[in-house]
Amino acid sequence: MAVHETTENAKTTAARTPNRGLRWLRRHIITIAGLCTLGYLILPNIVVMVFSFNKPNGRFNYQWQRFSTDAWSDPCGVADLCGSLGLSLQIALWATIGATVLGTMIAFALARYRFRARSGVNTLIFLPMAMPEVVMAASLATLFLNMGIQFGFWTILIAHIMFCLSFVVTAVKARVMSMDPRLEQAAQDLYASPVQTFLRVTLPIAAPGIASGALLSFALSFDDFIITNFNAGSTVTFPMFVWGSAQRGTPVQINVIGTAMFLVAVLCVVVGQLAGKRRKRS
């Protein structure tokens, strides 16, 4: 009898074990999926980071040979690498400023005012986001050629402002439309002038949308290759330098620059999260 009860308990325990595993999996399936997705996204950055400490025997940095910090001690050891990087940062900075200023004004106009061409402007704003980059790049190159404008820094900057503008307008417009207009009315009731209302009430509330649009604009401008390649002429930006280097050999310094920028981006995100938590606590 005791042996029979022991056998039944063992069967019951074995039957419950899979059920417990399934319940645990159901409770944590979203977390597991999120971690797997995050790992899939970060894995290429980890590979770039690891190979920034590699010392290849040949020109191509595709196979691990031996550990070395030579590339980190001299990140500008490759000709024109830091020059193209500085040019890309400069273009991205000016494109971000131009797109953010113009995009913020357009977003406020579309969200706050009613005019005849409003629906048409909304459609035109989304066209650069929906249009393939190669089509937009070829169109801009044709426009510059017909106007007799020489390809170079200014053509790249104009092109970047043009395609970054849509992303800034979308981000800022979503923030402005979610704002409560009664806050501005309350400021006016307290004898605040229109300028004071905008600077002390409207602008601080819209600031997260403006900041997100500016950061997205900077990332898109710095990373762009297709539109830049069509409108650059003899000017070489960092993405174009990486593409050209891949034809002849991939220097380790490219991995160093990529790793440094990845770490800076992660640091900015962490600082932003900590600042947000501190504001909530205060």
N, C-alpha and C positions, 0 to 999 in steps of 0.2 A: 504493500500500500504506500509506503514512504517513497519507494522507488518510482511508483507511478506518479505521485504528486510532484516529485522532483523533475520528472520528465515533462509534465504539463507546465510547470513554472518556467522551465528552460524554453519550451516552445512559445509561451506567452511573451517572455523577455525578448526572444529572437524576432517575434512578430512586431513588438513595439519599437524595436530599434530602427527599422526602416522608416516607420511613421515619424519618429522623432527627427530623423535626418531630413525627411521631406518637409516637416514643419519648420525646421531651422532654415532650410534652403528657401522656403517661401517667404520667411520673414526677412531674409538678407539678400534676396535676389537682386533688388535694386542697387544695393551697396556693391555687390559683386560685379554687376554689369558696369557700374560707374567706375570702379577701380580698374577693370579690364580695359575700358575705353580710355581712361587716363593713361594707363600703361602703354597702350597702343600709340597714343599721341606723343608721349614723352620718349618712347624708345629711340626714334631717330636722333633726338637731341642728345641722348645718352651716348649713342654711337659716335656722334660728332665730338662730344666731349672726350671720350676715351681716345679717339684717334688724333686729338690735338696733342697728345703726349707720345705719339708714335714717331719713330725715325726710320722712314722707308729707305730701302736700298736704291730704288729707282726714282722715277719722276712721279709715279702714281701712289697716292696714299690710300690704297684700297685693302692692303693686307698688313696685319700687325707684324712688326719686325722686332723692335726693342723699345723700351721706355726711354724717353728723353724729354728734357725741358728746354731744348734749344729754341724751338719755335716760340715759346712763351717769353724767353729772354730777349728775342728779337722779332716781334710781330710784324715789323715793317721791313723785314729782310728781303721781301720780293719786290721787284721794281713795280711802281705805280699802284701797289696794293693800298697803301694808306692814302694816296692821292684820290683814288676812286672812292674809297670809303668816306673821306671828308666831303667829296662832291655829293655823294648820295645823302649824307646827313644834312648838308646845306640845302639841297633841293627839297628834301623831306620837311625840313623846318619851315622854309618859306612857303611851300605848298600847304602845309598845315595851317599856317597863319592866314594865308589868303582864303583857303577853303572854309576855315572856321568862321572868319569874319563874314564872308559873303553868305555862307550857309546858315548862320545864325539869323541874319537879317531876313533871308528868304523864308526860313522856318517861322519866324514871328509874323511875317506878312501873310503866309498861308494859313496859319492857325488863328490869327486874330481878326483878319479883315476879309471882307467879301468884295470881290471885283469880278469883272466879266471873264477875264482869261484865267481865273483861278483853277478851274478843272483842267484846262490845257497845260498850265504850268505844272500842276501835280503830275500829269502824264509825262511831260518832258523831263521832270526831275528823275523819274524812275527809269527812263530809257538807258542812261549809261550803266545802271546796275544790271539791267536785263540783257543789254547788247553784248555780244562776244567781244572780247578785248581786241582781237585781230581786226574786226570790222571798224571799231572806233580808232584804232591806231592807223589803219590805212586811210580813213577819212580825214583825220587830222594831218597826216603827211601830205595828202592831196591839197588840203586847204593851205598849208604853209607854202607848198610849192607854187600854187597859183597866186599867192600873195607876194611871192618873191622873198620870203623870210628865210634867212640862212639857219640851217639846223645847228643846234647847240644848246647851251644852258637855258636860254629863254624859251625855246620851243618845248623842251622837256618840262620846264616849270609850268607853262601854260597848260600843257596836256595833263599834268598831274593835278593841278587845281581843278580842271574840268571834270575828271572822273572821281576825284575825292569829294567834290561838292555834293553829290547825291547822297553819300553816306552821312555827311554832316547834317544835311537837311533832314534826313529820316530820323536820326538820333535826337536832334534838338526838337523837331516838331512833335515827336512822341512825348517828350518831357513837357513841352509847353501846353499841349492839349490836356495833360493830366493835372495842370495847375488849377487851383481854386481861385476864380476871379474875385471872390469876396475878400481875399487878403489884400489885394491892391485897392479895392474900394474902401476897406478899413483904413489903409494908410492915407488915402485921399481925404477921408473924413477927419483924420487927425492932422489936417492941414499940411500934408506932405506935397511938395511940388511933383510934377510928372517925372522930372529927372531924379529926384530923391526916391520916388516910388520905384522907379526902374532899378536904380543902383542898390537900394537897401532891401527891396522885397522881391522884385521880379528876377533880377539877375542871380542872386544867391539861390533861389529855388531852381532856376534853369541851369545852374552851374554843372550839376552832374551830367546832364545830357550834353552840354557843350564840351565838357572834358572827355566824355566817352567818344564823341564825334571827332575831337581833335586827336585822341590817341589812335583811333581807327584810321584816320586820315594819314597820320605819320607812318603807321605800319604799312599801309597799302602803298604809299609813295616810295618808301625806302625799299620795299620788296619787289616793286614792279619791274618787269623785264620786257614784256611784249610791246606795250605802248612806248616805252623808252627806246627800244631797239629801232622802232620805225621813225622816231623823231629826234634821235640823238646826233646823227651825223658822225663826226669823228670823236665826239665826247664819250667817255667811258665811265659809267657808273659802277658801283660795286657788284650788282647782279650781272652786268655785262662782263665785268672782269672775271667773275667766277665762271661764267659760261665759256669765255674765251680760254681760261686756264684749263678747263676740263678737256679741251681738245688737245692740249700739249702735255698736260700733266697737272696734278692737283697738289699745290704746295700745302704743307701742314699749317701754314699761317692762316689759311682760309678757315680751317677748323678752330683755330685760336680765336679769330674774330667772331665766328659764329657762337662759340661757347661764351665769350665775354658778353655778347649781346643777349644771349639767352639768360645768363645770370642777372644781368641788369634788369631785364623784363620781369623775372621772378622776384627780384628785390622790390621793384616798384609795386607789384601786386601785393606782396606781403606788407609793405609799408601802408598801402591803401587800406588793406583789411584791418590792420591794427589801428589806424586812425579812425576808421568807421566804428570799430568796437569802442574806442575811447570816447567818441562823441555820444554813442548810445548810453554809456555809463554815466557821463556827465549830464 
